[in-house]
Amino acid sequence: MTGYRVYIPSSAIKDIQEIVDYISEDNPSVALGILDKIENRINSLKEYPERGRVVPELLNHNIIDYHELIETPWRIIYKIVGTDIFVLTIIDGRRNVQDILLRKLMK
């Protein structure tokens, strides 16, 4: 099935902007390349949302509604609701992902 709609709330846009801003401090052209990679990965969800795995840290808490795609080292966390895809956050996989996710999802 194709034709999923992808929604990126302001909180996830802020995550992306923070990534780009941080990398831009050292290398603006690399930051733009990373932005393209993250955007392309997110846009790929329009056709293949099920390809992402269930987030392992949440699976440990029996939470299976959230999936992720990896654009190393970032993890794009999203939820599928019918034909809608909601990108919830983009986080650095080198950080304590479990604590970050639980804090964000409990809001």
Secondary structure, 3 states (H helix, E strand, C coil): CCCCEEECCHHHHHHHHHHHHHHHCCCHHHHHHHHHHHHHHHHHHHCCHHHCEECHHHHCCCCCCEEEEEECCEEEEEEEECCEEEEEEEEECCCCHHHHHHHHHCC
